[in-house]
Amino acid sequence: MSHNTFGKMLRLTTWGESHGEAIGCVLDGCPPNIELSIDEIQSYLDKRKPGQSKYTTQRKEDDKIEILSGTIKSNSGNHLTTGTPISLLIKNKDQRSRDYGEINDKFRPGHADFTYIKKYGLRDYRGGGRSSARETAMRVAGGAIARKIIPDIRIRAALVQMGPHEINRNNWDWDLINKNPFFCPDPEIIDTWEEYLQKIRKDGDSTGAIIEVIAENVPSGLGEPIYGKLDQEIASGMMSINAVKAVEIGAGFKTASMTGSQNADQIVINDGNVEFLSNNAGGILGGISTGQDIIVRFAVKPTSSILKPVKTIDINEKETEISTRGRHDPCVGIRAVPIGEAMLALTLADNFIRNRGQIG
C-alpha cells in the first residue's frame, strides 16, 4: 500500500492498523531547536481519543504518545527537536476483534471493504485496518508538532451542524467549545443536539456533521499560484480524513448564488493598513494566503457502522443483510474536530517551510 505520506517539505508518514499492536508516524522535515512537551501533544490527542462521552465510541484507549526519535532532552526537561525524523508511537490497548467475527465475509455499506477487496484482493475486517479512523490519532500528534513550527498562527475548530440542526452564528462562543461534548460554540443548540443524537442512537442509526476550522494570524504569501495552491492543499488534507465527503473554503458553495459585486472582497486602506471589507475568499486568493483568517468547512458523512440492518453482499457476491455490532460513534463528526485542526496545521506548517525556502 503506497501513499501513506502527507506534505512536501514537512512530511507526515503514518503506519499501523486499528487492531494491530500499535499505530505510529514519522514526521520528517521539522526544523531543529523547537521545544516539545509531551503533555502539550497529549492535550490535543485527548480531544480526539474515544470513550470521552456517551456520544462517542466506548472503545477505551488512553492514546498515550511516545517520542522514539528526533529529539534530545532540553534544559527544561522537555524534548528539543534535532532536525532529524521524529518518530511517534501509540500502543493499542482495547481492540475487540471478536466484535467483527460475524461480518468477516460481508461488505459493510459505506466502508472501504468492497474497494479494498477489489484493489488488494484482501481486507482487514477487524475495524477496517488502515481505513479505520484510528489512524487519525497520528495526524493529531503530528499536527501538535506542526503548530510549534508556526506558533503565531492560531488554529481552532468547532462543530457547526449536526444532521439538519445548524448553530446560530450570532451565539458563537469560542470559550464554550471545550466545555461540552460536541465542540459546539452555540449554547442554545446543545440540548437539541443531545436529544437528536440520543434518538439516532436508540434507532440504531447515525448522523453526519459539518466542522469549521479557522486559522488566525496567517501571514500573506503562503501557497503557490498553480499546482500548489494553498486552498487546493487544504482541501486535499481535509478530504483525506475518513468519512469526509465535501470541503469548502470561505463562502464556498454560496458563491454560486452571488453576483461578482457581492462576492468581491473589497480592499481599502485603513490607518495606513490594507484592509478587506469581507472574507468570501476564506483568506486565499490565486492560491496564495492574503493575511486574512483562513476559513474551511468540511462535511462528514454519517457513521457507516450501524445496528440497523441494511442490504449488502458477501465475498461470493451473494445478496445478504448486515448489522454492524460493536462500539461505534453515532456521529463520527464529533471527533473529527481536532483532526481538522491538525490537518490545517500540517498544511500551513508545510507551506510556511516551503515559502521560507523559496522566498527567504
C-alpha contacts under 8 A as a table, 3 or more apart, distances in Angstrom:
res1	aa1	res2	aa2	distance
1	M	4	N	7.78
3	H	6	F	7.96
4	N	13	T	5.51
4	N	14	T	6.01
4	N	15	W	7.40
5	T	11	R	6.35
5	T	12	L	5.38
5	T	13	T	4.18
5	T	14	T	6.77
6	F	11	R	5.52
6	F	12	L	5.18
6	F	13	T	6.49
6	F	237	G	7.91
7	G	10	L	5.52
7	G	11	R	4.53
7	G	12	L	6.49
7	G	346	L	7.58
7	G	347	T	6.96
7	G	350	D	6.32
8	K	11	R	5.71
8	K	350	D	6.75
9	M	28	D	7.85
9	M	29	G	5.79
9	M	350	D	5.80
9	M	351	N	7.96
9	M	353	I	6.80
9	M	354	R	6.34
10	L	27	L	7.07
10	L	28	D	5.85
10	L	29	G	4.58
10	L	30	C	6.21
10	L	346	L	7.59
10	L	349	A	7.19
10	L	350	D	4.81
10	L	353	I	7.42
11	R	26	V	7.98
11	R	27	L	5.71
11	R	28	D	5.11
11	R	29	G	6.31
11	R	350	D	7.73
12	L	25	C	6.76
12	L	26	V	5.83
12	L	27	L	4.58
12	L	28	D	6.45
12	L	139	R	7.73
12	L	142	G	6.91
13	T	25	C	5.37
13	T	26	V	5.23
13	T	27	L	6.50
14	T	23	I	7.68
14	T	24	G	5.78
14	T	25	C	4.09
14	T	26	V	6.50
14	T	135	E	7.29
14	T	138	M	6.55
14	T	139	R	7.64
15	W	23	I	5.86
15	W	24	G	5.33
15	W	25	C	5.86
15	W	135	E	7.54
16	G	20	G	6.53
16	G	21	E	7.97
16	G	22	A	6.09
16	G	23	I	4.25
16	G	24	G	6.24
16	G	129	G	7.84
16	G	130	R	6.80
16	G	135	E	7.15
17	E	20	G	5.04
17	E	21	E	7.98
17	E	22	A	7.23
17	E	23	I	6.32
17	E	128	G	7.94
17	E	129	G	4.47
17	E	130	R	5.02
17	E	132	S	7.37
17	E	134	R	7.47
17	E	135	E	6.94
18	S	23	I	7.67
18	S	92	N	7.85
18	S	95	Q	7.73
18	S	126	R	7.51
18	S	127	G	6.11
18	S	128	G	6.89
18	S	129	G	5.03
18	S	130	R	6.75
18	S	132	S	5.94
18	S	133	A	7.86
18	S	134	R	5.49
18	S	135	E	7.01
19	H	92	N	7.29
19	H	95	Q	5.53
19	H	96	R	7.81
19	H	97	S	6.94
19	H	126	R	6.34
19	H	127	G	6.85
19	H	129	G	6.67
20	G	23	I	7.46
20	G	92	N	6.96
20	G	129	G	7.97
21	E	91	K	6.20
21	E	92	N	5.59
21	E	93	K	7.90
22	A	89	L	7.06
22	A	90	I	5.70
22	A	91	K	4.15
22	A	92	N	4.91
23	I	89	L	6.08
23	I	90	I	5.41
23	I	91	K	6.35
23	I	92	N	7.11
23	I	135	E	6.92
23	I	138	M	7.35
24	G	87	S	7.37
24	G	88	L	5.45
24	G	89	L	4.36
24	G	90	I	6.00
24	G	138	M	6.07
25	C	87	S	5.83
25	C	88	L	5.35
25	C	89	L	6.76
25	C	138	M	5.97
25	C	142	G	7.66
26	V	85	P	6.26
26	V	86	I	5.46
26	V	87	S	4.43
26	V	88	L	6.34
27	L	30	C	6.95
27	L	85	P	5.66
27	L	86	I	5.04
27	L	87	S	6.46
27	L	142	G	6.56
28	D	84	T	6.80
28	D	85	P	4.47
28	D	86	I	6.36
29	G	83	G	6.75
29	G	84	T	7.23
29	G	85	P	6.87
30	C	81	T	7.54
30	C	83	G	5.67
30	C	84	T	7.36
30	C	85	P	7.45
30	C	86	I	7.88
30	C	146	A	7.86
30	C	149	I	7.60
31	P	34	I	7.02
31	P	81	T	7.10
31	P	82	T	7.32
31	P	83	G	4.91
31	P	149	I	7.59
32	P	80	L	7.44
32	P	81	T	4.81
32	P	82	T	4.44
32	P	83	G	4.14
32	P	84	T	7.78
33	N	80	L	5.56
33	N	81	T	5.16
33	N	82	T	6.18
33	N	83	G	7.65
34	I	80	L	5.49
34	I	81	T	5.22
34	I	148	K	7.05
34	I	149	I	7.49
35	E	74	S	7.31
35	E	78	N	6.66
35	E	79	H	5.66
35	E	80	L	4.48
35	E	81	T	6.45
35	E	148	K	8.00
36	L	40	E	7.58
36	L	41	I	7.86
36	L	78	N	6.03
36	L	79	H	4.93
36	L	80	L	6.00
36	L	81	T	7.34
36	L	145	I	7.27
36	L	148	K	7.78
37	S	40	E	5.18
37	S	41	I	6.48
37	S	78	N	5.38
37	S	79	H	6.27
38	I	41	I	5.23
38	I	42	Q	6.00
38	I	65	I	7.36
38	I	66	E	7.89
38	I	78	N	7.47
38	I	79	H	7.85
39	D	42	Q	4.91
39	D	43	S	6.09
40	E	43	S	5.16
40	E	44	Y	7.01
40	E	144	A	7.62
41	I	44	Y	5.65
41	I	45	L	6.67
41	I	65	I	7.75
41	I	141	A	6.03
41	I	144	A	5.41
41	I	145	I	7.22
42	Q	45	L	4.95
42	Q	46	D	6.04
42	Q	64	K	6.94
42	Q	65	I	6.56
42	Q	141	A	7.63
43	S	46	D	5.16
43	S	47	K	6.77
44	Y	47	K	5.38
44	Y	48	R	7.01
44	Y	140	V	6.64
44	Y	141	A	7.26
44	Y	144	A	6.75
44	Y	338	P	6.99
45	L	48	R	5.26
45	L	49	K	6.03
45	L	63	D	6.83
45	L	137	A	6.63
45	L	140	V	6.17
45	L	141	A	6.51
46	D	49	K	5.25
46	D	63	D	7.46
47	K	335	R	7.45
47	K	338	P	6.44
48	R	137	A	7.10
48	R	140	V	7.89
48	R	335	R	5.18
48	R	336	A	7.35
48	R	337	V	7.78
48	R	338	P	6.01
48	R	339	I	7.31
49	K	52	Q	7.08
49	K	61	E	6.77
49	K	62	D	7.20
49	K	63	D	6.51
49	K	137	A	7.50
49	K	335	R	7.59
50	P	56	T	6.38
50	P	57	T	5.67
50	P	58	Q	6.30
50	P	59	R	5.86
50	P	60	K	6.29
50	P	61	E	6.40
51	G	54	K	7.31
51	G	56	T	6.04
51	G	57	T	5.56
51	G	58	Q	4.27
51	G	59	R	5.63
51	G	60	K	5.53
51	G	61	E	7.48
52	Q	56	T	6.91
52	Q	58	Q	7.74
52	Q	181	P	7.98
53	S	56	T	5.82
53	S	58	Q	7.94
53	S	181	P	6.53
54	K	57	T	7.59
54	K	58	Q	7.40
55	Y	181	P	7.55
55	Y	197	L	7.46
55	Y	329	D	6.79
55	Y	330	P	6.69
55	Y	331	C	7.45
56	T	328	H	7.00
56	T	329	D	4.56
56	T	330	P	6.63
56	T	331	C	7.17
56	T	332	V	7.40
56	T	334	I	7.68
56	T	335	R	7.80
57	T	327	R	5.13
57	T	328	H	4.56
57	T	329	D	4.54
57	T	330	P	7.74
58	Q	327	R	5.70
58	Q	328	H	7.36
59	R	94	D	6.35
59	R	95	Q	7.77
59	R	327	R	6.21
60	K	93	K	7.70
60	K	94	D	5.79
61	E	92	N	6.95
61	E	93	K	6.14
61	E	94	D	6.08
63	D	90	I	5.82
63	D	91	K	7.19
63	D	92	N	7.62
63	D	137	A	7.76
64	K	90	I	5.85
64	K	91	K	7.45
65	I	88	L	6.74
65	I	89	L	5.79
65	I	90	I	5.16
65	I	141	A	7.82
66	E	88	L	5.59
66	E	89	L	5.08
66	E	90	I	6.45
67	I	71	T	7.94
67	I	86	I	7.28
67	I	87	S	6.00
67	I	88	L	4.75
67	I	89	L	6.58
68	L	86	I	7.22
68	L	87	S	5.23
68	L	88	L	5.86
68	L	89	L	7.23
69	S	84	T	7.93
69	S	85	P	6.83
69	S	86	I	5.12
69	S	87	S	5.11
69	S	88	L	7.59
70	G	81	T	5.87
70	G	82	T	5.65
70	G	83	G	6.72
70	G	84	T	4.90
70	G	85	P	5.10
70	G	86	I	4.15
70	G	87	S	6.70
71	T	79	H	5.59
71	T	80	L	5.07
71	T	81	T	4.34
71	T	82	T	5.31
71	T	84	T	7.79
71	T	86	I	7.03
72	I	79	H	5.53
72	I	80	L	5.23
72	I	81	T	6.62
72	I	82	T	6.95
73	K	76	S	7.90
73	K	77	G	5.73
73	K	78	N	5.70
73	K	79	H	4.78
73	K	80	L	5.88
74	S	77	G	5.22
74	S	78	N	5.32
74	S	79	H	5.60
74	S	80	L	5.42
75	N	78	N	7.40
81	T	84	T	7.52
81	T	86	I	7.88
88	L	138	M	7.80
88	L	141	A	7.84
92	N	95	Q	6.98
96	R	99	D	5.85
97	S	100	Y	5.64
97	S	101	G	6.97
97	S	126	R	5.36
97	S	127	G	7.52
98	R	101	G	5.11
99	D	102	E	7.36
99	D	126	R	7.98
99	D	325	R	6.45
99	D	326	G	5.43
100	Y	103	I	5.53
100	Y	104	N	6.39
100	Y	125	Y	6.67
100	Y	126	R	5.60
100	Y	127	G	7.15
100	Y	324	T	7.83
100	Y	325	R	7.48
100	Y	326	G	7.56
101	G	104	N	5.52
101	G	126	R	7.84
102	E	105	D	7.77
103	I	106	K	5.01
103	I	107	F	7.48
103	I	125	Y	7.47
103	I	322	I	7.43
103	I	324	T	7.56
104	N	125	Y	5.49
104	N	126	R	7.87
105	D	314	D	5.48
105	D	315	I	5.55
106	K	312	T	7.34
106	K	313	I	6.12
106	K	314	D	4.15
106	K	315	I	6.18
106	K	322	I	7.27
107	F	111	H	7.74
107	F	113	D	5.39
107	F	114	F	5.87
107	F	312	T	6.39
107	F	313	I	6.09
107	F	314	D	5.87
107	F	315	I	7.31
108	R	111	H	5.57
108	R	112	A	7.87
108	R	113	D	6.35
108	R	114	F	7.83
108	R	304	S	7.50
108	R	305	S	7.28
108	R	312	T	6.96
108	R	322	I	7.05
108	R	324	T	7.67
109	P	304	S	6.70
109	P	310	V	7.85
109	P	311	K	7.92
109	P	312	T	6.48
110	G	304	S	5.14
111	H	114	F	7.51
111	H	128	G	7.94
111	H	304	S	6.28
111	H	305	S	7.98
112	A	115	T	5.34
112	A	116	Y	5.85
112	A	128	G	7.41
112	A	131	S	6.74
113	D	116	Y	5.37
113	D	117	I	6.36
113	D	123	R	6.47
113	D	125	Y	7.43
113	D	128	G	7.30
114	F	117	I	5.36
114	F	118	K	6.36
115	T	118	K	5.00
115	T	119	K	6.07
116	Y	119	K	5.12
116	Y	120	Y	5.62
116	Y	121	G	6.96
116	Y	122	L	6.52
116	Y	123	R	5.79
117	I	120	Y	5.45
117	I	121	G	4.45
117	I	122	L	4.80
117	I	123	R	5.86
118	K	121	G	5.80
118	K	122	L	7.98
120	Y	123	R	7.45
123	R	128	G	7.40
123	R	129	G	7.64
124	D	127	G	7.20
124	D	128	G	5.41
124	D	129	G	5.14
125	Y	128	G	5.36
125	Y	129	G	7.16
126	R	129	G	6.52
127	G	132	S	6.19
128	G	131	S	5.18
128	G	132	S	4.98
129	G	132	S	5.58
130	R	135	E	6.71
131	S	135	E	7.68
131	S	242	N	7.47
132	S	135	E	6.19
132	S	242	N	7.50
133	A	136	T	5.47
133	A	137	A	7.85
133	A	241	I	7.94
133	A	242	N	5.91
134	R	137	A	5.96
135	E	138	M	6.05
135	E	139	R	7.44
136	T	139	R	4.97
136	T	140	V	6.48
136	T	241	I	7.48
136	T	339	I	6.76
137	A	140	V	5.20
137	A	141	A	6.41
137	A	339	I	7.82
138	M	141	A	4.91
138	M	142	G	6.08
139	R	142	G	5.01
139	R	143	G	5.85
139	R	339	I	6.89
139	R	342	A	6.30
139	R	343	M	7.02
140	V	143	G	4.90
140	V	144	A	6.17
140	V	338	P	6.85
140	V	339	I	5.72
140	V	341	E	7.98
140	V	342	A	5.10
140	V	343	M	7.75
141	A	144	A	5.20
141	A	145	I	6.85
141	A	342	A	7.91
142	G	145	I	5.34
142	G	146	A	6.27
142	G	342	A	7.34
142	G	346	L	7.35
143	G	146	A	4.77
143	G	147	R	6.23
143	G	341	E	7.60
143	G	342	A	4.19
143	G	343	M	6.52
143	G	345	A	5.57
143	G	346	L	5.37
144	A	147	R	5.37
144	A	148	K	7.05
144	A	342	A	6.80
144	A	345	A	7.84
145	I	148	K	5.29
145	I	149	I	7.02
146	A	149	I	5.26
146	A	150	I	6.88
146	A	345	A	5.79
146	A	346	L	5.42
146	A	349	A	5.70
147	R	150	I	5.26
147	R	151	P	5.78
147	R	153	I	7.72
147	R	345	A	5.77
147	R	346	L	7.62
147	R	349	A	7.16
148	K	151	P	5.09
149	I	349	A	6.16
150	I	153	I	5.73
150	I	348	L	7.84
150	I	349	A	6.00
150	I	352	F	7.59
151	P	154	R	7.37
152	D	217	N	6.51
152	D	218	V	7.87
153	I	215	A	6.45
153	I	216	E	5.65
153	I	217	N	5.00
153	I	218	V	5.61
154	R	215	A	5.47
154	R	216	E	5.07
154	R	217	N	6.60
155	I	213	V	7.14
155	I	214	I	5.73
155	I	215	A	4.39
155	I	216	E	6.47
155	I	341	E	6.23
155	I	344	L	7.69
155	I	345	A	7.07
156	R	213	V	5.78
156	R	214	I	5.50
156	R	215	A	6.59
156	R	341	E	6.18
157	A	183	F	7.97
157	A	211	I	6.89
157	A	212	E	5.46
157	A	213	V	4.13
157	A	214	I	6.11
157	A	337	V	5.93
157	A	338	P	7.11
157	A	340	G	7.22
157	A	341	E	6.13
158	A	177	I	6.73
158	A	183	F	5.37
158	A	184	C	5.76
158	A	185	P	6.51
158	A	211	I	5.71
158	A	212	E	5.50
158	A	213	V	6.66
158	A	337	V	6.19
159	L	162	M	7.50
159	L	182	F	6.69
159	L	183	F	5.70
159	L	184	C	5.30
159	L	185	P	7.49
159	L	209	A	7.23
159	L	210	I	6.04
159	L	211	I	4.52
159	L	212	E	6.41
159	L	333	G	7.73
159	L	334	I	6.91
159	L	337	V	6.72
160	V	166	E	5.96
160	V	167	I	5.48
160	V	184	C	6.73
160	V	185	P	7.59
160	V	209	A	7.64
160	V	210	I	5.74
160	V	211	I	5.70
160	V	212	E	6.53
161	Q	164	P	6.98
161	Q	165	H	5.58
161	Q	166	E	4.26
161	Q	167	I	6.15
161	Q	209	A	5.34
161	Q	210	I	4.99
161	Q	211	I	7.18
162	M	165	H	5.36
162	M	166	E	6.57
162	M	193	W	6.94
162	M	207	T	7.15
162	M	208	G	6.07
162	M	209	A	4.36
162	M	210	I	6.62
163	G	207	T	5.59
163	G	208	G	5.28
163	G	209	A	5.75
165	H	192	T	7.92
165	H	193	W	7.42
167	I	171	N	7.95
167	I	185	P	7.82
167	I	186	D	5.96
167	I	189	I	6.31
168	N	171	N	5.65
168	N	172	W	7.21
168	N	186	D	6.49
168	N	189	I	7.91
169	R	172	W	5.16
169	R	186	D	7.32
171	N	185	P	7.27
171	N	186	D	5.22
171	N	187	P	7.22
171	N	188	E	7.77
172	W	185	P	4.97
172	W	186	D	5.29
173	D	176	L	5.54
173	D	177	I	7.25
173	D	185	P	4.87
173	D	186	D	6.39
174	W	177	I	5.61
174	W	185	P	5.78
175	D	178	N	6.93
175	D	179	K	7.59
175	D	185	P	7.67
176	L	179	K	5.21
176	L	180	N	6.94
176	L	183	F	7.68
176	L	184	C	6.91
176	L	185	P	5.57
176	L	186	D	7.58
176	L	187	P	7.45
177	I	180	N	6.26
177	I	182	F	7.56
177	I	183	F	4.35
177	I	184	C	5.01
177	I	185	P	5.14
178	N	181	P	7.60
178	N	183	F	5.78
178	N	184	C	7.99
179	K	183	F	7.47
180	N	183	F	5.97
180	N	184	C	6.76
181	P	184	C	7.80
182	F	190	I	7.86
182	F	334	I	5.69
183	F	334	I	7.14
183	F	337	V	7.31
184	C	187	P	7.41
184	C	190	I	7.18
186	D	189	I	5.95
186	D	190	I	7.09
187	P	190	I	5.76
188	E	191	D	7.12
189	I	192	T	5.18
189	I	193	W	6.28
190	I	193	W	5.14
190	I	194	E	6.21
191	D	194	E	5.04
191	D	195	E	6.25
192	T	195	E	5.30
192	T	196	Y	6.07
193	W	196	Y	5.03
193	W	197	L	5.95
194	E	197	L	5.27
194	E	198	Q	6.09
195	E	198	Q	5.23
195	E	199	K	6.31
196	Y	199	K	5.30
196	Y	200	I	6.23
197	L	200	I	4.91
197	L	201	R	6.08
197	L	206	S	7.96
197	L	207	T	7.84
197	L	330	P	7.11
197	L	331	C	7.77
198	Q	201	R	5.21
198	Q	202	K	6.10
199	K	202	K	5.04
199	K	203	D	6.18
200	I	203	D	5.21
200	I	204	G	6.52
200	I	205	D	5.28
200	I	206	S	5.76
200	I	207	T	7.22
200	I	330	P	7.17
201	R	204	G	5.07
201	R	205	D	5.63
201	R	206	S	6.55
201	R	330	P	5.98
202	K	205	D	7.51
203	D	308	K	7.32
204	G	306	I	5.91
204	G	307	L	4.62
204	G	308	K	5.03
205	D	306	I	5.38
205	D	307	L	6.49
205	D	308	K	6.05
205	D	330	P	6.87
206	S	302	P	5.36
206	S	303	T	5.60
206	S	304	S	7.65
206	S	306	I	6.69
206	S	329	D	7.71
206	S	330	P	4.49
206	S	331	C	5.88
207	T	301	K	7.11
207	T	302	P	4.22
207	T	303	T	6.62
207	T	330	P	6.38
207	T	331	C	5.29
208	G	299	A	7.41
208	G	300	V	5.47
208	G	301	K	4.54
208	G	302	P	4.01
208	G	303	T	7.21
208	G	331	C	6.00
208	G	332	V	7.34
208	G	333	G	6.43
209	A	299	A	5.86
209	A	300	V	5.29
209	A	301	K	6.79
209	A	302	P	7.52
209	A	331	C	7.21
209	A	333	G	5.27
209	A	334	I	7.68
210	I	297	R	6.75
210	I	298	F	5.65
210	I	299	A	4.45
210	I	300	V	6.14
210	I	333	G	7.07
211	I	297	R	5.51
211	I	298	F	5.53
211	I	299	A	6.57
211	I	300	V	7.91
211	I	333	G	7.34
211	I	336	A	7.63
211	I	337	V	6.30
211	I	340	G	7.76
212	E	295	I	7.18
212	E	296	V	5.78
212	E	297	R	4.29
212	E	298	F	6.70
213	V	295	I	5.95
213	V	296	V	5.32
213	V	297	R	6.18
213	V	340	G	6.62
213	V	341	E	6.31
213	V	344	L	7.84
214	I	293	D	6.58
214	I	294	I	5.61
214	I	295	I	4.71
214	I	296	V	6.54
215	A	218	V	6.62
215	A	293	D	5.51
215	A	294	I	5.06
215	A	295	I	6.71
215	A	344	L	7.95
216	E	292	Q	7.30
216	E	293	D	4.78
216	E	294	I	6.78
217	N	291	G	6.96
217	N	292	Q	7.27
217	N	293	D	6.70
218	V	289	S	7.47
218	V	291	G	5.33
218	V	292	Q	6.69
218	V	293	D	6.52
218	V	294	I	7.38
219	P	222	L	7.06
219	P	289	S	7.02
219	P	290	T	7.32
219	P	291	G	4.86
220	S	288	I	7.28
220	S	289	S	4.82
220	S	290	T	4.59
220	S	291	G	4.19
220	S	292	Q	7.81
221	G	288	I	5.52
221	G	289	S	5.26
221	G	290	T	6.68
221	G	291	G	7.76
221	G	355	N	7.70
222	L	230	L	6.86
222	L	288	I	5.33
222	L	289	S	5.17
222	L	348	L	7.81
222	L	351	N	5.92
222	L	352	F	6.35
222	L	355	N	6.21
223	G	228	G	6.21
223	G	229	K	5.27
223	G	230	L	4.44
223	G	287	G	5.80
223	G	288	I	4.57
223	G	289	S	6.59
223	G	351	N	6.11
223	G	355	N	7.42
224	E	227	Y	6.91
224	E	228	G	4.72
224	E	229	K	4.81
224	E	230	L	6.61
224	E	287	G	5.84
224	E	288	I	6.02
225	P	228	G	6.56
225	P	229	K	5.49
225	P	286	G	5.71
225	P	287	G	5.06
225	P	288	I	6.52
226	I	229	K	5.87
226	I	287	G	7.19
228	G	232	Q	6.89
228	G	233	E	6.76
228	G	287	G	7.39
229	K	232	Q	5.03
229	K	233	E	6.33
229	K	286	G	7.29
229	K	287	G	3.90
229	K	288	I	6.48
230	L	233	E	5.23
230	L	234	I	6.14
230	L	284	I	7.24
230	L	287	G	4.99
230	L	288	I	5.86
230	L	289	S	7.10
230	L	351	N	7.77
231	D	234	I	4.98
231	D	235	A	6.01
231	D	249	I	7.09
231	D	284	I	6.73
231	D	287	G	5.91
231	D	288	I	7.93
232	Q	235	A	5.22
232	Q	236	S	6.17
232	Q	287	G	7.36
233	E	236	S	4.91
233	E	237	G	6.12
233	E	347	T	6.89
234	I	237	G	5.12
234	I	238	M	6.25
234	I	343	M	7.69
234	I	344	L	6.42
234	I	347	T	6.30
235	A	238	M	5.17
235	A	239	M	5.98
235	A	247	V	6.07
235	A	248	E	7.52
236	S	239	M	5.13
236	S	240	S	6.20
237	G	240	S	5.23
237	G	241	I	7.09
237	G	343	M	5.80
237	G	344	L	7.38
237	G	347	T	7.27
238	M	241	I	5.54
238	M	244	V	7.18
238	M	247	V	7.03
238	M	298	F	6.97
238	M	340	G	6.54
238	M	343	M	6.54
238	M	344	L	7.84
239	M	242	N	7.71
239	M	244	V	5.56
239	M	245	K	6.82
239	M	246	A	7.12
239	M	247	V	6.99
240	S	244	V	7.37
241	I	244	V	5.83
241	I	339	I	7.69
241	I	340	G	7.94
243	A	300	V	5.35
243	A	301	K	5.50
243	A	302	P	7.79
243	A	303	T	7.69
244	V	247	V	7.87
244	V	298	F	6.66
244	V	299	A	5.61
244	V	300	V	4.40
244	V	301	K	6.28
245	K	298	F	7.52
245	K	299	A	5.84
245	K	300	V	6.10
245	K	301	K	6.55
246	A	298	F	5.51
246	A	299	A	5.16
246	A	300	V	7.57
247	V	296	V	7.17
247	V	297	R	5.72
247	V	298	F	4.31
247	V	299	A	6.51
248	E	251	A	7.39
248	E	252	G	4.60
248	E	253	F	6.81
248	E	296	V	5.80
248	E	297	R	5.36
248	E	298	F	6.42
249	I	252	G	5.06
249	I	281	A	6.93
249	I	282	G	5.45
249	I	294	I	7.91
249	I	295	I	5.91
249	I	296	V	4.57
249	I	297	R	6.52
250	G	279	N	6.73
250	G	280	N	5.00
250	G	281	A	4.98
250	G	282	G	3.46
250	G	283	G	7.25
250	G	294	I	7.43
250	G	295	I	5.25
250	G	296	V	6.14
251	A	254	K	5.56
251	A	255	T	5.92
251	A	279	N	7.85
251	A	280	N	4.77
251	A	281	A	6.62
251	A	282	G	6.85
252	G	255	T	5.86
252	G	280	N	7.77
253	F	256	A	5.84
254	K	257	S	5.70
254	K	258	M	6.90
255	T	258	M	5.03
255	T	259	T	7.95
255	T	263	N	6.55
255	T	280	N	7.86
258	M	262	Q	5.85
258	M	263	N	5.99
259	T	262	Q	5.15
259	T	263	N	6.16
260	G	263	N	5.17
260	G	264	A	5.97
261	S	264	A	5.38
263	N	280	N	6.18
264	A	278	S	7.96
264	A	280	N	7.35
265	D	276	F	5.95
265	D	277	L	5.92
265	D	278	S	4.99
265	D	279	N	5.89
265	D	280	N	6.41
265	D	281	A	7.25
266	Q	276	F	5.62
266	Q	277	L	5.37
266	Q	278	S	6.86
267	I	274	V	6.91
267	I	275	E	5.68
267	I	276	F	4.56
267	I	277	L	6.26
268	V	274	V	5.95
268	V	275	E	5.29
268	V	276	F	6.37
268	V	277	L	7.45
269	I	272	G	5.69
269	I	273	N	5.29
269	I	274	V	4.73
269	I	275	E	5.81
270	N	273	N	5.15
270	N	274	V	6.36
270	N	275	E	6.29
276	F	279	N	7.06
279	N	282	G	5.42
279	N	283	G	6.43
279	N	292	Q	7.39
279	N	293	D	7.97
280	N	283	G	7.93
281	A	284	I	5.67
281	A	285	L	6.54
282	G	292	Q	7.54
282	G	293	D	6.69
282	G	294	I	5.04
282	G	295	I	4.86
282	G	296	V	7.12
283	G	289	S	5.68
283	G	290	T	5.36
283	G	291	G	6.44
283	G	292	Q	4.66
283	G	293	D	5.25
283	G	294	I	4.51
283	G	295	I	6.86
284	I	287	G	5.91
284	I	288	I	5.32
284	I	289	S	4.35
284	I	290	T	5.49
284	I	292	Q	7.88
284	I	294	I	7.04
285	L	288	I	5.39
285	L	289	S	6.35
285	L	290	T	6.49
289	S	292	Q	7.44
289	S	294	I	7.88
300	V	332	V	7.43
300	V	333	G	5.60
301	K	333	G	7.75
302	P	330	P	7.65
302	P	331	C	6.28
302	P	332	V	6.97
302	P	333	G	7.97
303	T	306	I	7.08
303	T	328	H	7.77
303	T	329	D	6.64
303	T	330	P	6.32
303	T	331	C	6.13
303	T	332	V	5.80
305	S	323	S	7.83
305	S	324	T	5.35
305	S	325	R	7.62
305	S	328	H	6.64
306	I	309	P	7.71
306	I	323	S	6.40
306	I	324	T	5.37
306	I	325	R	7.17
306	I	328	H	7.65
307	L	323	S	4.90
307	L	324	T	5.32
307	L	325	R	5.97
308	K	323	S	5.84
308	K	324	T	7.91
309	P	321	E	6.23
309	P	322	I	5.39
309	P	323	S	4.62
309	P	324	T	7.99
310	V	321	E	5.50
310	V	322	I	5.59
310	V	323	S	6.71
311	K	319	E	7.34
311	K	320	T	6.02
311	K	321	E	4.52
311	K	322	I	6.46
312	T	319	E	5.90
312	T	320	T	5.43
312	T	321	E	5.46
312	T	322	I	6.62
313	I	316	N	7.68
313	I	317	E	5.28
313	I	318	K	5.16
313	I	319	E	4.36
313	I	320	T	5.33
313	I	321	E	7.38
314	D	317	E	5.11
314	D	318	K	5.49
314	D	319	E	6.70
314	D	320	T	6.89
315	I	318	K	7.47
329	D	332	V	5.20
331	C	334	I	6.11
332	V	335	R	5.94
332	V	336	A	6.69
333	G	336	A	4.89
333	G	337	V	6.96
334	I	337	V	6.06
335	R	338	P	6.62
335	R	339	I	7.28
336	A	339	I	4.95
336	A	340	G	6.08
337	V	340	G	5.34
337	V	341	E	6.59
338	P	341	E	5.02
338	P	342	A	6.23
339	I	342	A	5.01
339	I	343	M	6.26
340	G	343	M	5.25
340	G	344	L	6.31
341	E	344	L	5.31
341	E	345	A	6.17
342	A	345	A	5.00
342	A	346	L	6.12
343	M	346	L	5.12
343	M	347	T	6.14
344	L	347	T	5.11
344	L	348	L	6.07
345	A	348	L	5.27
345	A	349	A	5.96
346	L	349	A	5.24
346	L	350	D	6.03
347	T	350	D	5.20
347	T	351	N	6.23
348	L	351	N	5.07
348	L	352	F	5.97
349	A	352	F	4.95
349	A	353	I	6.27
350	D	353	I	5.36
350	D	354	R	6.26
351	N	354	R	4.97
351	N	355	N	5.89
352	F	355	N	5.13
352	F	356	R	6.17
353	I	356	R	5.16
353	I	357	G	6.27
354	R	357	G	5.11
354	R	358	Q	6.23
355	N	358	Q	5.10
355	N	359	I	5.71
355	N	360	G	7.23
356	R	359	I	5.41
356	R	360	G	4.63
357	G	360	G	5.69
